[in-house]
């Protein structure tokens, strides 16, 4: 019954994406940006789905299971930083990207005012493809973990199914297919999590009983402030705010801001986005805490499997199928956006200019990138949380500062742009290499700070000259 329910809902989600071909205009601009005509409601719900999915369903729930209530600060910081990006960066990005007539992030960054613009574009494209490809692979891993838990399927089977679904509706409608499925998934994601939280509360015997059970298991699970932070709580929280601001370096998310129908629609999209995002985050943390109560054997238990296992324990098979389909396709909602961003960077930024408007080539690029992403998922790490935070920090630190400066119309030359990307990436890897540093301060903060510092020094030197 669960398998039938899962396949039925999976088919429905896929059909929504394929149906978007009816609205397609068969042009490269429509394939990559939906003609810059997306409504604020669809922009908001789509951004929630593509910004979270595997990370929230698998990563955050698993992290909360392991550390308890203190995981809340990750989302408090992330949402606060994300708000700054929506409030101060996205409106400028929407306006500037249309003025420059660009459809990709590397193309946007190539406007350096000197002869180094093409080099900046290609370096940014390579970084984007490498690390966003790893990020997309993490989404395929997240979906395959859920299928392995519920049906006993091999991890490879889930990853292949996910890649096929991504290719089918990305090929059909491009970014519009991604946005349409995102909207449906966003509603199902929140509804499924709400249903699961209610089931957990009923099973445990109420919220007070849940608090008592957590205290009995491990009092530290109810501690708000994480223990043993090398640089203190303020630095820890600031680093996660920086992670939220780092959304400006995530091409699969900011492409939604570039595709919204107008700058004036941004404020409506922002309100809907943060209402839905905050609710979803709170529900994910609640599920993680509930899973720790009902599945308390952390020594032998993969915390990233908490959601599917607790669904099996509490829900009817039809509802398990719905939640699993929602989880699985939610991870695909992020993966397809990332695959489209990577394929756009490949066909629009790495290939010669004469190929940029080739609609068929853009779709072939999607197929090629999907195959690359699947290969990473099959042969790389299975740790969803680890892959996501590394990829996010690299993209945030290399592309984020440049996107913010360009959106605010600050002059950034080609050599300085390249320096900022190299320094930002180097700072992330250096920070991760030092024992205990990443646990105390998420590496996006030193990474983005290093990039901005390189820019500041270059500006001071220019003034001296």
LUMTI-882562 format. One record per atom (N, C-alpha, C): x, y, z. Coordinates in steps of 0.2 Angstrom, whole numbers, plus 5000, padded with zeros to 4 digits. Layout:
% LUMTI-882562
XYZ;...
This chain:
% LUMTI-882562
500449945000;500050005000;500450065000;501050065004;501450125004;501750134998;502050084994;502350094988;501850124983;501250094983;500750114978;500650194979;500550214985;500350284987;500950324985;501550304986;502150344985;502250354977;502150294973;502150304966;501650344963;501050344966;500450384964;500650464965;500850474971;500950544972;501550574968;502050524967;502650544963;502450554956;502050514954;501750534947;501450594946;501050614951;500650674951;501150734951;501650734955;502150794955;502550794949;502750734946;503050744940;502650764934;501950744934;501550774929;501450844929;501450874935;501450954936;502050984932;502650954933;503150984929;503150974922;502950914920;502850904912;502350944909;501850964913;501251004910;501451074909;502051094912;502251164911;502451174904;502551124900;502751124893;502251164889;501651164891;501051194888;501151274888;501551294893;501651374894;502351394891;502751344889;503351354887;503351394880;503851444879;503851474873;504451454868;504751394870;505251364866;505851414865;506051454870;506651504869;507051494875;507751514873;508251504879;508051544885;507851604884;507651654889;507051624893;506551594890;506051564893;506251504897;506651464894;506951404897;507351414904;507651474904;508151484909;507851534914;507351574912;507051634917;506351634916;505951594913;505251594912;505051664910;505451694906;505251754903;505151814908;505451804914;505451854919;504751874921;504251824921;503551834922;503251794928;503651774932;503351734938;503051774943;502451754946;502051784951;502451784957;502351834962;502651844968;502451774973;501851754972;501651694976;502051634974;502151624967;502551564965;503251574966;503551634966;504251654967;504351634975;503951654979;504051634986;504051564988;503451534986;503451464988;503951414984;504151434978;504651404975;505351414978;505451474980;506151484984;506151444990;505651434994;505651395000;505851324999;505451294993;505551224992;506351214989;506551264985;507251244982;507751264987;507651304992;508151324997;508251275002;507751235003;507751185009;507751115007;507151085006;507051015004;507550965007;508050935004;508450885007;508850915013;509050975013;509350995019;508850995025;508251025024;507751025030;507550955032;507250925027;506950855028;507450805031;508050805028;508550755030;509050785035;509350835033;509950865037;509750895043;509250945043;509150985049;508750935054;508350895052;507950845057;508550805060;508950775056;509550735058;509950775063;510150835062;510550875066;510150885073;509550905072;509150915078;509150855083;509050795079;509050735083;509650725087;510250745084;510850735087;511050785093;510850845092;511050905097;510550935101;509850925098;509350945102;509151015100;508851055105;508551115104;509051175101;509651165103;510151215101;510151225093;509951175090;509951175082;509551235080;509051265084;508651325082;509051385080;509651385083;510051445081;510351445074;510351385071;510551385064;510051415060;509451405061;508851425057;508751505059;508751515065;508751595067;509251635063;509851615063;510351645060;510251645052;510051585050;510051585042;509451625040;508851625043;508251665041;508451735042;508751755047;508951825048;509451855042;509951815041;510351835035;509951835028;509551785028;509151775021;508751835021;508451865026;508051925026;508351985023;509051985026;509452045023;509552045016;509651985013;509751975006;509051995002;508551965004;507851985001;507752055002;507852085007;507752155008;508152205004;508852195004;509252245002;509652224995;509652154993;510052134987;509552114982;509052074983;508652044978;508352104973;508052154976;507752204971;508252234966;508852244969;509352274965;509552224959;509652154962;509852104957;509352094952;508652104953;508152094948;508252154943;508252214945;508352264941;508952264937;509552254940;510152254936;510252194931;509952134933;510052084928;509652094922;509052124923;508652144917;509052194913;509252244916;509652294912;510252274908;510552224911;511152194908;510952134903;510352114903;510052064899;510452004900;510551974906;510851914907;510451864910;510551804909;510151744912;510451704917;511151714918;511551674923;511951714927;512151684933;512551724938;513251744935;513651694932;514251714929;514251764924;513751764920;513651824915;513551884918;513151884924;513051944928;513651974931;514151934933;514751954936;515251974931;515151954924;515651974919;515652044917;515152084920;515152154918;515652194923;516352184921;516852214925;517152284923;516952304917;517152364914;517852364911;518152304911;518752294908;518852234904;519452214901;519452154897;519452084900;519452094907;519452024911;518751994912;518252034909;517552004911;517451934909;517651914902;517551844900;517951794905;518551814907;518851764912;518551764919;518251814921;517851814927;517251764926;516951774921;516351734919;516451664919;517051644916;517151574915;517451544922;517851584926;518051554932;517451544937;516951594937;516351584941;515951524938;515951514932;515551464929;515751394931;516451384931;516751324934;516651314941;516751364945;516551354952;515851334953;515351374950;514651354950;514551284948;514751264943;514651194940;514951144945;515551154948;515851104952;515451094959;515351154962;515051144969;514251144969;513951174964;513251164964;513051094961;513551064957;513450994955;513450954961;513950964966;514050924972;513350934976;513150994977;512551014981;511950974978;511850974971;511350934968;511350864970;511950834970;512150764971;511850744978;511950794983;511750784990;510950784990;510650814986;509950804985;509750734983;510050714978;509950644976;510050594981;510550604985;510750564991;510150564996;509950624997;509350635002;508750595000;508550594994;507950554992;508150484992;508750464990;508850394990;508950364997;509150405002;509150375009;508450365011;507950405009;507250395011;506950325008;507150315002;506850254998;507250195001;507850205003;508150145006;507850125012;507650175016;507450155023;506750125022;506350155018;505650125018;505550065014;505850055008;505750005004;506349955003;506949975006;507549925006;507849934999;507649984995;508049984989;508750004990;509149994985;509850014985;509850084984;510450124987;510450194987;510550214979;510850174975;510950184968;510250194965;509750154967;509150154964;508750214965;508750244971;508450304972;508750364969;509450364968;509750414965;509650414957;509550354954;509450354947;508750374946;508250354950;507550374949;507450454950;507850484955;507850554956;508050594950;508650564947;508950594941;508550594935;508150534934;507750534928;507150584929;506850584935;506350634936;506550704935;507150724938;507450794937;507450804929;507750754925;507850764918;507250774914;506750734916;506050734913;505750804913;505650834919;505250894919;505750954918;506350944919;506851004917;506851004910;506950954906;506950954899;506250974896;505750964900;505050984897;504951054897;505051084903;504851154904;505451204907;506051174908;506551224911;506351244918;506551314919;506451344926;505751344927;505251354922;504551354924;504351284927;504551234924;504351164927;504551164934;505251184935;505451184942;505051224947;504851284945;504451324949;503751294950;503451274945;502751244946;502751184951;503251134950;503251084955;503451104962;503951154962;504151184968;503551204972;503051244969;502451264973;502051214976;501951164972;501551104974;501951064980;502551064979;502951024984;503051074991;503051134990;503151174996;502451175000;501851164997;501251155001;501251085004;501451035000;501450965003;502050965009;502550995008;503150995013;502851015020;502551075020;502351105026;501751065029;501251045024;500751005027;500950935030;501450905026;501650835029;501950845036;502350895036;502750905043;502250925048;501750965047;501250975052;500850915054;500750875049;500350815051;500850765055;501450765054;501950725058;502050755065;502050815065;502150845072;501550835076;500950835074;500350825077;500350745080;500550705075;500550635077;501050625082;501650655082;502150645087;501850665094;501550725094;501350755101;500750705104;500350685099;499850635102;500150575104;500650545101;500950485103;501350495110;501650545110;502050565116;501650575122;501050605121;500650625127;500550695128;500750745123;500750815124;501450845125;501450915124;502050945124;502450945131;502050955136;502450945143;502750875144;502450825141;502750755142;503350745137;503350785132;503850775127;504450815130;504350865134;504950905137;505250855142;504750825146;505050785152;505450725149;505250695143;505550635140;506250655138;506250715135;506950745132;507450755138;507150775143;507650795149;507850725152;507450675152;507650605154;508150575150;508050585143;508550555139;509250585139;509250655139;509850695140;509750765141;509850795147;509650865148;509950915143;510550895140;510850945135;510350955129;509950905128;509450915122;509050975123;508950995129;508451055130;508851125131;509551115130;509951175131;509951215125;509751285126;509751325120;510451345117;510951355122;511551375119;512051315119;512351305113;512751255112;513351255116;513551195119;514151195123;514851195120;515351215123;516051215121;516151245114;515851305113;516051345107;516651375108;517151365103;517851385103;517851465104;517351495100;517451575099;516851605103;516451565106;515851595110;515151595106;514651605109;513951605106;513851655100;514151715102;513951775097;514351755090;514951735090;515251715084;514851665081;514651615084;514251555082;513651575078;513251625081;512651645078;512751695072;513351735073;513451775067;513651735061;514051685062;514251645057;513651615053;513051595057;512451575053;512051625050;512151685053;511851745049;512151755043;512851745043;513251755037;513051695032;512851635034;512651585030;511951605027;511551635030;510951655027;511051715022;511451755023;511651805018;511951775012;512351715014;512651675008;512151655003;511551665004;511051644999;511151684993;511451734993;511651774987;512151744983;512451694985;512951654981;512651594979;512051574980;511651514978;511251524971;511551514965;511251524959;510551494958;510451434961;509751404960;509251444964;509451484969;508951514973;508851584970;509351624969;509351694967;509051694959;509051644956;508751644949;507951654950;507651634956;506951654957;506851734957;507351764960;507351834961;507351864954;507851844950;507951864943;507251854938;506851804940;506351784936;505651814938;505651844944;505051874946;504751924941;504151934941;503851984935;504052054936;504252084942;504452154943;504752164950;505052214950;505452234957;504852244962;504352284960;503752294965;503452234968;503452184964;503152114967;503652084972;504252104973;504752074977;504452074985;504152134987;503952144994;503452084996;502952074991;502452024992;502751954993;503251944988;503551874988;503951864995;504251924997;504651915003;504251905009;503651935010;503251915016;502951845016;502751815010;502551755009;503151705011;503651715008;504251675009;504451665016;504551715020;504751715027;504251685031;503551695030;503051655033;503051585033;503151565026;503151495025;503851455027;504351495026;505051475028;505051465036;504851505040;504851505047;504451445050;503851445047;503451385049;503751315047;504051315041;504351245039;504951235044;505351285046;505951275050;505751245057;505251285060;504951265066;504751195066;504351175061;504051105061;504651055060;505151065056;505751025055;506051005062;506151065066;506551055072;506051015077;505451025077;504950985081;504950915079;505050895073;505050825071;505750795073;506250835073;506950805075;506950795083;506650835087;506550825094;506150765095;505550765092;505050705093;505450635091;505850645085;506150575083;506650555089;506950605092;507450585097;507050545103;506450565104;506050535110;505850465108;505650455102;505350395100;505850345097;506350375095;506950335091;507550345095;507650335101;508150355105;508750295105;509050285100;509650245100;510250275095;510450335097;510950375093;511550335091;511750285095;512450255094;512450215088;511850185086;511750145080;511350165075;511050225076;510550255072;510850315067;510650305061;510850365056;510350415057;510550475060;510050525062;509750555056;510050555050;509750575044;509150535041;509050475044;508450435042;507850445047;507950495051;507350505056;506650515053;506650555048;505950575046;505650515043;505950475038;505550415035;505450365041;505850355045;505750305050;505250315055;505150385057;504650405062;503950405058;503950415052;503350415048;503050345048;503550295047;503350225047;503050205054;503350235059;503050215066;502350245067;502250305064;501650335067;501050345062;501150335055;500650355051;500350295047;499750305044;499450255039;499950255033;499950195030;500350185024;500250235018;499550255017;499450305012;499750375014;499750385020;500050455022;500850445022;501050385023;501850375023;502050385016;501650355011;501750365004;501750445002;501250485005;501250555003;501850585006;502050575012;502650605015;503250585011;503350525010;503950505006;503950534999;503350534996;503350564989;503550644990;503250674995;503450744996;504150754997;504450715002;505150715003;505550704997;505450654994;505850634988;505750684982;505150714981;505150764975;505350834978;505350844984;505650904987;506350904986;506750854987;507450854986;507550864978;507050834974;507150844967;507050914965;506650954969;506451024967;507051064968;507551044973;508151084973;508651064968;508650994967;509150964962;509050994955;508350994953;508251014946;508451094945;508351134950;508551204950;509251204949;509651164953;510351164953;510651144946;510351094944;510551064937;510451114932;509851154932;509751204927;510251254927;510351274934;510851334934;511551314932;511751244933;512351224931;512351214923;511851194920;511851184913;511851254909;511451304913;511451374910;512251394910;512551384915;513251414916;513651374911;513551314909;513951274904;513851304897;513151304895;512951324889;513051404887;512951444892;512851514891;513551544893;513951514897;514551554900;515251514898;515251454897;515851424895;515851414887;515351404884;515351394877;515451454873;515651454867;515651524863;515051554862;515051624861;514451664861;513951644856;514151614851;513651594845;513151544847;513351504853;512851454855;512451474860;512451534863;512051554869;511351554868;511051564862;510351574861;510051504858;510451454858;510251384855;509851354860;509251344859;508751314864;508851244865;508951204859;509151134860;509751124863;510251164862;510951154866;510851164873;510451214875;510251224882;509951164886;509551124882;509251064885;509751004885;510151004880;510650954880;511150964886;511251024887;511751044893;511351014899;510751024900;510350994906;510450924907;510450884901;510550814901;511250794903;511750834901;512450814902;512550834910;512350884912;512450904919;512050854924;511450834922;511150784926;511550714927;511850694921;512250634921;512850644926;513150704926;513750724930;513550724937;512950754939;512650754946;512550684948;512250644944;512150574946;512750534948;513250544944;513950514945;514150534952;514150594953;514350614960;513950584966;513350584965;512850544970;513050474971;513250444965;513350364965;514050354968;514450394967;515150374969;515450424975;515050474977;515350514982;515050504989;515150554993;514950545000;514150535001;513950505006;513150495007;512950545012;513350585015;513150635020;512850695018;512250695018;511850755015;512050825018;512050825025;512150885029;512850915027;513350865027;514050885026;514150915019;513850885014;513950905007;513550975006;512950985009;512651045008;513051105011;513251095018;513551155021;514251165018;514551115015;515251135011;515051175005;514551145001;514451174994;514151244996;513751255000;513451315002;513951365004;514451345008;514951395010;515451415005;515551375000;516051384995;515651434990;515051424988;514651464983;514551534987;514351534993;514251594997;514851634997;515451604998;516051644999;516451664992;516251634987;516551644981;516151694976;515451674976;515051714972;514651764976;514451754982;514051804986;514251874986;514951884989;515151954989;515151994982;515351954977;515351984970;514552004968;514151964969;513451974968;513152034971;513352034978;513052094982;513352154979;514052164978;514352224976;514052244969;513952194964;513652214958;512952234958;512552204963;511852224964;511852294967;512352314971;512352384974;512752434970;512952414963;513252454959;513952474961;514252434965;514952454967;515452424961;515952464959;516352444954;516852394956;516852334952;517352284954;517652264947;518352274947;518752254941;518752184940;518952154935;519152084933;519652054938;520252084938;520752054943;520452054950;520152104952;519952104959;519352044960;518952044955;518451984955;518751924956;519251904952;519551844952;519951834959;520251884962;520551884968;520051864974;519451904973;518951884979;518751814979;518651784973;518451714972;518951674975;519551684973;520151634976;520251644983;520251704986;520351714993;519751684997;519151694994;518551674998;518551594998;518751564993;518751484993;519351464997;519851494997;520451475001;520351485008;519951535010;519751545017;519351495020;518851465016;518351415018;518751355019;519251335014;519551265015;520051275021;520351335022;520851345027;520451335034;519851365035;519551365041;519251295042;519051255037;518851185038;519451145040;520051155038;520651115040;520851125047;520651175050;520851185057;520351155062;520551105066;520151065070;519651105075;519051095075;518551125079;518351195077;518651225072;518451285070;517751285066;517651245062;516951245058;516351225063;516551185068;515951175073;515851235077;516251285078;516151345082;515951395078;516151405072;515951465068;515951435061;515351435058;515251405051;515651445046;515951415041;516551445037;516251495032;515651505031;515451555027;515651625030;515651635036;515851695039;516551715037;517051675039;517751695037;517851695029;517451655026;517551645018;517251715015;516651735017;516451795014;516751855017;516951855023;517351915026;518051915022;518351865020;518951865017;518851895010;518351885007;518151905000;518051985000;517652005005;517552075006;518252115008;518652085012;519252115014;519752125008;519752075004;520152084998;519852144994;519252144993;518952204989;519152274993;519052274999;519252335003;519952355002;520352305003;521152325002;521252344995;520952314990;521052344983;520752414982;520252424985;519952494984;520452544988;520652534993;521152574997;521752584993;522052534990;522652534986;522452584980;521852574977;521752614971;521652684973;521452704978;521352774981;522052804982;522552764984;523152784985;523552804979;523452764974;523752774967;523452834964;
